[in-house]
Amino acid sequence: MSKNESSYSAKDIQVLEGLEAVRKRPGMYIGSTGPRGLHHLVYEIVDNAVDEALAGYCTNVDVVIRPDNSVSIIDNGRGIPVEKHPKIKKPTVEVVLTVLHAGGKFGGEGYKVSGGLHGVGASVVNALSEKMIVEVKRDGHIWAQEYDKGKPVAPLTPTSRSKATGTKITFWPDPSIFETVVFDYGTLAARFRETAFLNKNLRITLTDERELEPRREEFRYAGGIVDFVKYINENKETIHAKPIYFESEGPEGMVEVALQWNTGFSDSVLAFANNINTHEGGTHLEGFKNALTRTINDYARRQGILKEKDDNLSGEDIREGLAAIISVKLREPQFEGQTKTKLGNTEMRGAAQQIVTQGLSEYLEEHPKPARAIVSKSVQAAKARAAARKARELTRRKGLLESSTLPGKLADCSVKEAALTEIYLVEGDSAGGSAKQARDRSFQAILPLRGKILNVERAGLNRALSNEEIQAIIAAMGTNIGEEFDIGSARYHKMIIMTDADVDGAHIRCLILTFFYRFMPDMIEHGYVYIAQPPLYKVSFGRKTEYAYSDAQLQQVLARLPENTKYNIQRYKGLGEMNPEQLWETTMDPGRRTLLQVTIEDAAAATRSFADLMGDQVEPRKEFIQRYAKDVRFLDI
């Protein structure tokens, strides 16, 4: 290579001005250009309105999805300032919407507590929108300005007079940037429900105008996080009638805690800092757990429930069946962790520990009957955990859980580097046989599952470990389970559930997902769990064949056929109906297949969904079927 060819000088340095950098590298600002990034745009604007509520100036937030997939967010806060910014000499609202890191949350007195502190801001939403219109009610007027891909089309102008205050932002996501610009109502509803729970008495409405009859929900909870806990436990049998609640406010910030035990086997403990779901935990969650474990054990000892010879109850024992919300609000949150969702403020550990110790101790002393029921639940959990440990040791002695003793029906792959390998959990021996013939043996492993695995939503770990199919999954994964789970020992970094496209297949898929969600949640959190998407239809015409993965895609395939073309449609009900070549071509070839990655966007909604669909109560399943029956693509009878 000559010197000229390898030159590196000032002309090689590209300077992106204004919001150009955002449009050039959107993933750096919103994580992805897929559905998650798309919905993040709405959250950013709504979070700004919620910050106004935290400051005491906003009571209503309205979100409207328009038929053209634009979204309007309207609040009754103070309105973004419209006077000229003293430094930039432009209207402040224009600065907020066109300059990165411009806002009232960076050391000024605009907000004492802000949920959007680590957000990307309205300017990034503007940059990634084909069009944005802002309307501000403030200073006796309604002020309006339009933007084209982040750039003002015309100066900010007053359009009419108004005594009200507030901000309305409407944006059209840029289809040249996003993989899809179609918003999912359920995703937004789950987020706004959670936000309303965390901000007592804040009213958030969501309206979808894309349907013939607009769909509308209102989220407003006078009980705040107490209502949040009730929501999680709504269709479960609880041990004590009313959730326990306490709060405190000091120089460190405000701490709120609500908790209630149910008779189930899993816990749902969610922690938030300034309305941000701290999935990775942090100091506030550590303080809560430490205080909870110590307080319950101290009470059990004082009451003689735990004898001197007895071991202390573990935190895991005490949290079995617990639904709890820990919400802290502080001025300068410090977030850590891989996804910036772990609270690092050391002072919050002591603040949370103090309020939980004091509040829970008082509750236990003043409510002896529920207190004994809570401790008894924890003691039973400890006995079950001991039984599960014995079962695990027994099955280990038999070699059923050891990765060195893989299940006999597993067809393993030759590559040993986990990051390059994948395993298919396949419904039935017949489909398993086809998959074994279809696969690429170098990196694809196949584990056929016989029938339906145990519903772990209704069973504890002890029973789960006695189920042969669950034993096979644990052994094949290599991670072990429960206390001994180790994500670093995973033998595959893609675990793909491949079931038939019928009701039984859907049920088996749900059972497997329930198992992973309850006993191996880190597999989902690390992005290792996927769902295969086999085709629903094969369309044959002449010597050609096309596959359709949905009813809508089938209509598209048929619409492309020349007139008077004779064709045949085959509806696949089972994987076994495809020969190995077809299964590879449609479902297993990395170059052509479609996989759905399983994520936990909203832990509270996920917990409730699994409990509703897989729990003991029949009524929630009935309501679910009635609500979503119109969306069912097919039903085998």
C-alpha atoms as one frame of an Amber mdcrd trajectory, in Angstrom:
protein
   0.000   0.000   0.000   1.430   3.407  -0.977   1.614   6.405   1.350  -1.068
   8.196  -0.642  -3.464   5.283  -0.282  -3.005   5.149   3.488  -3.180   8.913
   4.132  -5.179  10.030   7.128  -5.717  13.775   7.454  -8.264  16.396   8.470
 -10.308  15.883   5.308 -10.951  12.282   6.400 -12.699  13.401   9.576 -16.449
  13.760   9.085 -18.237  16.261  11.294 -21.956  15.651  11.750 -23.710  18.815
  12.859 -26.935  19.155  14.830 -29.052  16.013  14.715 -27.289  14.464  11.699
 -25.398  12.080  13.983 -28.686  10.730  15.325 -30.001   9.937  11.856 -26.656
   8.452  10.851 -26.397   6.114  13.861 -29.896   5.821  15.389 -29.054   2.612
  17.258 -26.598   4.526  19.461 -29.455   6.661  20.776 -32.515   4.386  20.932
 -30.951   0.916  21.037 -32.393  -0.411  17.782 -34.431   0.541  14.738 -36.819
  -2.357  15.352 -40.079  -2.295  17.341 -38.288  -1.617  20.630 -36.647   1.541
  19.306 -39.870   2.662  17.649 -41.843   2.490  20.893 -38.981   4.176  22.733
 -39.831   7.354  20.811 -43.249   7.498  22.477 -41.781   6.775  25.910 -39.369
   9.701  25.604 -42.127  12.241  25.033 -44.416  10.712  27.656 -41.553  10.688
  30.183 -41.187  14.440  29.723 -44.872  14.862  30.592 -44.459  12.570  33.622
 -41.551  14.738  34.793 -44.002  17.635  34.817 -46.271  15.481  37.000 -43.387
  14.676  39.372 -42.764  18.414  39.652 -46.422  18.897  40.584 -47.651  20.664
  37.430 -49.298  17.928  35.321 -52.277  15.686  36.065 -53.286  14.370  32.625
 -51.366  12.791  29.747 -53.211  11.705  26.599 -51.581   9.476  23.970 -53.314
   8.989  20.629 -52.238   6.609  17.848 -53.537   8.009  14.549 -54.610   5.952
  11.495 -51.446   7.065   9.648 -49.299   5.706  12.549 -48.427   9.139  13.834
 -48.665   9.601  17.595 -49.843  12.616  19.585 -48.868  13.145  23.232 -50.792
  15.890  25.037 -50.171  17.025  28.622 -51.529  19.802  30.825 -48.189  20.763
  32.339 -46.539  24.185  32.237 -45.712  23.991  28.539 -42.173  24.062  27.137
 -40.833  27.644  27.454 -41.208  29.659  24.237 -39.106  32.732  25.000 -35.700
  33.037  23.372 -32.954  31.046  25.006 -30.403  33.480  26.516 -27.411  31.639
  25.061 -28.610  30.226  21.726 -30.952  33.125  20.867 -33.706  30.882  19.523
 -37.086  29.996  21.049 -36.422  27.588  23.917 -38.907  25.021  22.571 -36.915
  24.940  19.320 -33.694  24.447  21.283 -35.229  21.567  23.239 -36.347  19.872
  20.012 -33.205  20.441  17.915 -30.208  20.422  20.287 -28.945  17.250  21.950
 -28.754  17.334  25.758 -30.846  20.477  26.009 -33.520  20.409  28.701 -34.445
  21.266  32.265 -32.790  18.199  33.819 -29.093  19.035  33.723 -28.469  20.990
  36.879 -31.105  23.721  36.558 -34.055  24.226  38.879 -36.674  23.003  36.372
 -36.947  19.530  37.893 -35.950  18.171  41.308 -36.749  14.602  40.251 -36.621
  13.403  36.664 -37.434  10.020  35.166 -35.990  10.983  31.806 -32.539  11.880
  33.072 -30.875   9.046  31.163 -33.288   9.249  28.223 -32.274  10.505  24.804
 -34.728  13.374  24.781 -37.268  14.969  22.485 -34.547  16.137  20.080 -33.715
  12.537  19.144 -37.411  11.780  18.581 -37.533  14.826  16.304 -34.419  13.710
  14.419 -35.868  10.247  13.756 -39.258  11.533  12.662 -40.253  12.253   9.104
 -42.326  15.094  10.501 -43.041  16.603  13.908 -45.469  19.290  15.020 -45.238
  20.916  18.447 -47.991  23.020  19.978 -47.393  24.817  23.282 -50.064  26.493
  25.395 -48.248  29.126  27.401 -48.067  32.836  28.080 -51.611  33.421  26.867
 -51.168  31.879  23.413 -50.954  28.591  21.531 -47.549  28.454  19.835 -46.869
  26.063  16.951 -43.890  24.915  14.910 -43.345  22.138  12.348 -40.156  20.145
  11.740 -38.959  18.069   8.805 -36.520  15.324   9.857 -35.443  17.402  12.827
 -35.172  20.762  11.060 -37.640  23.633  11.583 -39.839  24.288   8.551 -40.817
  27.788   9.740 -40.329  29.994  12.821 -42.323  29.372  16.005 -45.536  31.404
  15.741 -48.563  32.069  17.981 -51.707  30.674  16.322 -54.418  31.715  18.788
 -55.018  32.885  22.336 -55.407  30.498  25.282 -55.327  30.760  29.059 -54.485
  27.069  29.442 -50.998  25.554  29.656 -49.513  22.355  28.287 -47.661  20.744
  25.397 -48.834  18.666  22.443 -46.290  16.847  20.297 -47.272  14.861  17.213
 -44.635  12.904  15.312 -44.464  10.615  12.297 -41.617   8.032  12.643 -39.353
   7.995   9.587 -40.007   4.755   7.632 -36.582   5.061   6.002 -34.993   4.545
   9.442 -37.283   2.080  11.228 -37.941  -1.529  10.252 -41.617  -0.884  11.006
 -43.598   2.235  11.886 -46.626   0.297  13.147 -47.117   0.787  16.881 -48.318
  -2.080  19.059 -51.183  -1.065  21.333 -50.442  -3.733  23.946 -46.799  -2.687
  24.297 -47.741   0.939  24.899 -50.615   0.037  27.232 -48.340  -2.082  29.449
 -45.819   0.742  29.741 -48.415   3.407  30.568 -50.179   1.176  33.095 -46.871
   0.745  34.914 -46.159   4.489  34.762 -49.587   5.315  36.202 -49.078   2.839
  39.060 -45.802   4.553  39.952 -47.306   8.054  39.925 -50.329   8.085  42.199
 -53.375   9.850  40.690 -51.677  10.682  37.374 -54.182   9.968  34.594 -52.780
   8.537  31.351 -55.139   7.700  28.491 -54.254   5.676  25.417 -56.461   5.879
  22.337 -56.014   3.850  19.150 -57.803   5.461  16.202 -56.644   2.816  13.722
 -59.664   0.601  14.425 -63.198   1.226  13.165 -64.256   1.785  16.747 -61.372
   3.589  18.466 -59.968   1.627  21.392 -59.412   3.611  24.559 -58.056   2.831
  28.016 -57.522   5.078  30.988 -54.861   4.378  33.581 -55.200   6.152  36.924
 -54.532   4.625  40.324 -55.348   6.413  43.555 -53.525   3.676  45.476 -50.310
   3.964  43.475 -47.952   1.038  44.042 -50.456  -0.620  46.397 -52.722  -0.973
  43.373 -49.682  -2.222  41.432 -49.244  -5.123  43.875 -52.981  -5.860  43.747
 -52.744  -5.959  39.950 -49.915  -8.510  40.061 -51.824 -10.669  42.564 -55.280
 -10.085  41.097 -55.971 -13.686  40.074 -53.957 -15.354  42.802 -54.882 -16.544
  46.270 -53.241 -14.169  48.741 -52.042 -14.982  52.259 -53.112 -11.626  53.731
 -55.990  -9.523  52.412 -54.379  -6.087  52.108 -50.925  -5.237  50.751 -48.429
  -3.895  53.304 -47.337  -0.336  52.499 -44.874   2.140  53.940 -43.020   5.205
  52.745 -40.433   7.677  53.973 -38.810  10.827  52.716 -35.441  12.163  53.750
 -32.366  13.933  52.390 -31.555  10.852  50.273 -34.938  10.967  48.528 -38.309
   9.246  48.792 -38.772   5.499  49.281 -42.094   3.673  48.758 -42.618  -0.042
  49.345 -45.706  -2.226  48.871 -45.736  -6.000  49.329 -48.175  -8.900  49.552
 -47.614 -12.658  49.651 -49.616 -15.176  47.602 -49.769 -18.970  47.763 -47.717
 -19.406  44.565 -44.159 -20.662  44.161 -42.561 -17.714  42.376 -41.895 -14.142
  43.385 -42.371 -10.888  41.532 -40.190  -8.207  43.118 -39.858  -5.110  40.939
 -37.655  -2.123  41.710 -37.876   1.369  40.210 -35.821   4.546  40.454 -37.466
   7.745  39.211 -40.014   5.608  37.327 -37.257   3.680  35.539 -37.543  -0.090
  35.906 -34.150  -1.090  37.306 -34.104  -4.605  35.828 -30.585  -5.203  37.129
 -31.513  -4.168  40.662 -29.192  -1.915  42.615 -28.730  -0.472  46.064 -32.435
   0.116  46.760 -33.255  -3.539  45.988 -30.294  -4.761  48.068 -31.486  -2.723
  51.044 -35.015  -4.078  50.646 -33.916  -7.727  50.465 -31.509  -7.445  53.411
 -34.130  -5.849  55.632 -36.872  -8.271  54.566 -34.777 -11.354  55.352 -33.499
 -10.061  58.678 -36.898  -8.767  59.867 -38.818 -11.967  59.073 -36.163 -14.131
  60.736 -36.060 -11.900  63.834 -39.841 -12.090  64.154 -39.881 -15.870  63.655
 -37.272 -16.261  66.426 -39.098 -13.963  68.859 -42.344 -15.866  68.327 -40.691
 -19.243  68.728 -41.619 -20.353  65.196 -37.923 -20.868  64.513 -36.188 -22.793
  67.312 -32.613 -22.281  68.390 -31.517 -25.404  66.489 -33.225 -24.270  63.263
 -31.329 -22.547  60.487 -32.409 -19.068  59.469 -34.841 -18.789  56.584 -33.077
 -17.779  53.382 -34.071 -14.731  51.357 -35.288 -17.072  48.634 -37.569 -18.878
  51.124 -39.049 -15.629  52.381 -39.617 -14.192  48.895 -41.485 -17.260  47.592
 -44.946 -16.053  46.547 -44.063 -12.413  47.219 -45.304  -9.593  45.012 -43.465
  -6.385  45.891 -42.779  -2.957  44.445 -39.873  -0.795  45.597 -39.987   2.714
  44.169 -37.425   5.401  44.991 -37.266   8.968  43.762 -34.073  10.951  44.080
 -32.512  14.025  42.547 -29.279  12.608  41.139 -29.702   8.924  40.273 -26.543
   7.081  39.270 -27.218   4.188  36.953 -24.786   1.354  36.341 -24.796  -2.050
  34.703 -24.788  -3.240  31.127 -28.106  -1.627  30.257 -27.863   1.343  32.647
 -30.748  -0.017  34.713 -28.944  -0.713  37.976 -29.113   1.964  40.665 -25.730
   2.780  42.157 -26.519   5.450  44.773 -25.099   3.997  48.007 -27.292   6.156
  50.234 -30.424   4.407  48.913 -29.312   1.059  50.367 -29.529   2.417  53.909
 -32.711   4.389  53.209 -34.537   1.337  51.844 -33.198  -0.913  54.595 -34.328
   1.462  57.337 -37.893   1.961  56.101 -38.441  -1.759  55.424 -37.049  -2.800
  58.813 -39.156  -0.263  60.680 -42.346  -0.592  58.610 -42.379  -4.384  58.375
 -41.507  -4.878  62.063 -44.438  -2.676  63.074 -46.785  -4.506  60.698 -45.807
  -7.959  61.991 -46.258  -6.930  65.616 -49.620  -5.256  64.968 -51.027  -8.032
  62.714 -50.135 -11.357  64.399 -52.435 -13.575  62.288 -51.132 -12.482  58.845
 -47.608 -12.369  60.291 -47.757 -16.049  61.299 -49.211 -16.966  57.900 -46.316
 -15.174  56.151 -43.696 -16.909  58.295 -45.420 -20.290  57.874 -45.338 -19.813
  54.093 -41.582 -19.133  54.311 -41.006 -22.205  56.523 -42.891 -24.388  54.026
 -40.784 -22.897  51.218 -37.617 -23.819  53.147 -38.820 -27.421  53.546 -39.713
 -27.619  49.841 -36.312 -26.174  48.920 -34.613 -28.810  51.063 -36.699 -31.508
  49.353 -35.791 -30.051  45.948 -32.113 -30.110  46.893 -32.401 -33.779  47.801
 -34.235 -34.481  44.538 -31.541 -32.617  42.644 -28.822 -34.592  44.394 -30.666
 -37.847  43.660 -31.084 -37.043  39.985 -27.470 -35.893  39.853 -26.350 -39.222
  41.299 -28.331 -40.857  38.529 -26.488 -38.589  36.101 -29.673 -36.962  34.780
 -28.724 -33.320  35.346 -25.025 -33.459  34.531 -23.920 -31.883  31.272 -21.377
 -34.705  30.995 -24.283 -37.162  30.853 -26.431 -35.767  28.074 -29.927 -37.112
  27.431 -29.887 -40.102  25.101 -32.391 -38.576  22.687 -30.288 -35.421  22.216
 -28.699 -35.178  18.772 -25.795 -32.879  19.636 -23.753 -30.723  17.284 -20.035
 -31.006  16.607 -19.034 -27.381  17.309 -18.259 -26.907  21.000 -18.129 -23.091
  21.196 -21.480 -22.177  22.789 -21.752 -18.783  21.099 -21.833 -20.488  17.688
 -24.338 -23.222  18.494 -28.098 -23.598  18.817 -30.508 -26.235  20.069 -34.028
 -26.906  18.835 -36.584 -28.127  21.366 -38.905 -29.989  19.026 -42.414 -31.250
  19.705 -42.689 -35.010  19.221 -40.431 -37.790  17.978 -41.730 -37.568  14.396
 -40.877 -33.889  13.982 -37.673 -34.530  15.910 -36.666 -37.125  13.327 -37.315
 -34.701  10.457 -35.371 -31.978  12.261 -32.405 -34.282  12.827 -32.270 -35.011
   9.092 -32.796 -31.368   8.135 -30.272 -29.733  10.463 -26.711 -28.631   9.911
 -24.967 -31.078  12.244 -22.014 -28.784  12.807 -23.871 -26.178  14.913 -27.501
 -27.306  15.311 -28.556 -29.726  18.073 -32.005 -31.345  18.309 -33.842 -32.367
  21.492 -37.227 -34.032  20.802 -39.772 -33.633  23.620 -42.482 -36.221  24.178
 -45.890 -34.742  24.939 -46.483 -31.768  27.221 -43.975 -30.946  29.924 -45.113
 -30.265  33.486 -46.900 -26.938  34.069 -44.440 -25.428  36.567 -46.819 -22.538
  37.321 -48.792 -25.047  39.397 -45.820 -27.040  40.718 -42.737 -26.319  42.762
 -39.132 -27.076  41.899 -39.306 -30.472  43.616 -42.027 -31.762  41.248 -40.399
 -30.108  38.254 -37.183 -32.040  38.810 -39.060 -35.353  38.698 -40.349 -34.657
  35.172 -38.285 -36.508  32.548 -38.689 -33.875  29.831 -37.610 -31.079  32.200
 -34.638 -33.179  33.308 -33.654 -33.558  29.642 -33.887 -29.791  29.009 -31.782
 -28.966  32.099 -29.136 -31.541  31.201 -28.974 -30.399  27.577 -28.636 -26.713
  28.552 -25.779 -27.435  30.971 -26.680 -24.463  33.193 -28.298 -26.382  36.053
 -31.282 -24.737  37.764 -32.391 -22.646  40.733 -29.636 -21.755  43.219 -27.025
 -23.542  41.095 -27.982 -21.934  37.788 -24.939 -20.664  35.893 -25.483 -18.820
  32.604 -21.755 -19.136  31.859 -22.173 -22.910  31.530 -24.822 -22.692  28.804
 -23.924 -25.176  26.058 -25.880 -23.223  23.426 -26.549 -19.517  22.963 -29.701
 -20.068  20.931 -32.464 -22.188  22.434 -35.187 -22.448  19.781 -38.674 -23.735
  20.584 -40.104 -25.429  17.471 -43.678 -26.715  17.818 -46.610 -27.429  15.510
 -48.782 -24.561  14.284 -51.875 -25.800  16.124 -53.485 -25.493  19.540 -51.435
 -28.309  21.099 -48.241 -26.817  19.688 -49.102 -23.422  21.151 -49.806 -25.039
  24.523 -46.470 -26.879  24.535 -44.683 -23.671  23.565 -46.362 -21.865  26.471
 -45.419 -24.628  28.915 -41.756 -24.467  27.848 -41.723 -20.660  28.084 -43.278
 -20.865  31.553 -40.498 -23.215  32.624 -37.768 -20.874  31.366 -39.468 -17.771
  32.784 -39.852 -19.298  36.254 -36.698 -21.399  36.638 -34.179 -20.038  34.098
 -35.141 -16.364  33.595 -31.535 -15.404  32.876 -31.763 -17.426  29.639 -34.457
 -14.994  28.486 -32.712 -11.912  29.915 -29.524 -12.798  27.985 -31.469 -13.210
  24.747 -30.885 -16.968  24.408 -34.530 -18.038  23.951 -36.233 -18.004  20.525
 -39.394 -19.283  18.882 -39.187 -20.855  15.426 -41.663 -19.693  12.795 -42.636
 -22.605  10.523 -44.852 -21.693   7.567 -48.616 -22.032   7.794 -49.166 -22.600
   4.075 -47.470 -24.027   1.002 -48.719 -22.659  -2.330 -47.884 -24.837  -5.347
 -48.349 -23.589  -8.911 -46.780 -25.218 -11.942 -43.370 -26.396 -10.830 -42.945
 -23.582  -8.338 -43.608 -23.409  -4.608 -43.978 -20.476  -2.236 -44.504 -20.496
   1.516 -46.691 -18.172   3.590 -46.165 -17.583   7.303 -49.470 -15.814   7.970
 -52.923 -15.396   6.446 -51.949 -11.911   5.243 -48.835 -13.262   3.546 -50.907
 -15.989   1.891 -53.111 -13.333   0.322 -50.002 -11.492  -0.893 -48.658 -14.687
  -2.516 -51.988 -15.345  -4.240 -52.223 -11.729  -5.412 -48.848 -12.060  -7.180
 -49.935 -15.063  -9.234 -50.798 -14.394 -12.890 -54.464 -14.558 -13.784 -55.967
 -18.003 -14.461 -53.039 -19.706 -12.751 -53.965 -23.001 -11.186 -52.609 -23.407
  -7.695 -52.890 -25.665  -4.675 -52.801 -24.528  -1.046 -51.579 -26.884   1.668
 -52.246 -25.866   5.271 -49.533 -27.205   7.573 -50.802 -28.396  10.929 -47.661
 -30.196  12.039 -43.931 -30.074  11.469 -44.082 -33.759  10.541 -45.978 -32.846
   7.347 -42.794 -31.285   5.941 -39.973 -33.381   4.610 -36.457 -32.571   5.906
 -35.609 -30.410   2.869 -38.727 -28.272   3.346 -38.139 -27.975   7.101 -34.574
 -26.779   6.501 -35.572 -24.379   3.768 -38.451 -22.751   5.679 -37.622 -22.987
   9.362 -34.007 -23.966  10.113 -31.786 -22.343   7.484 -30.216 -19.263   9.169
 -30.155 -17.517   5.810 -33.908 -17.819   5.207 -35.703 -18.583   8.466 -37.509
 -16.181  10.795 -36.959 -16.442  14.532 -38.802 -14.544  17.262 -36.533 -13.619
  20.159 -38.265 -13.897  23.530 -37.827 -10.825  25.727 -39.265  -9.595  29.020
 -40.179  -6.002  28.266 -42.524  -5.657  31.212 -41.881  -8.055  34.075 -45.163
  -7.223  35.830 -47.222  -7.882  32.699 -45.261 -11.061  31.985 -45.788 -12.341
  35.531 -49.511 -11.648  35.344 -49.840 -13.244  31.894 -48.127 -16.470  32.951
 -50.247 -16.624  36.103 -53.463 -15.978  34.144 -52.777 -18.488  31.387 -51.028
 -21.239  33.332 -52.287 -20.820  36.920 -55.063 -22.491  38.901 -57.763 -19.891
  38.217 -60.008 -20.649  35.209 -61.738 -17.267  34.945 -58.635 -15.272  33.804
 -58.083 -17.723  30.931 -61.726 -17.392  29.937 -61.464 -13.592  29.925 -58.242
 -13.768  27.897 -59.888 -15.973  25.256 -62.922 -13.691  25.020 -60.759 -10.576
  24.690 -58.412 -11.886  21.991 -60.627 -14.363  20.110 -61.028 -11.923  17.216
 -57.242 -11.916  16.682 -56.879 -15.719  16.411 -55.425 -16.710  13.035 -56.582
 -20.314  13.148 -58.228 -22.766  15.481 -58.099 -26.542  15.085 -61.154 -28.430
  16.290
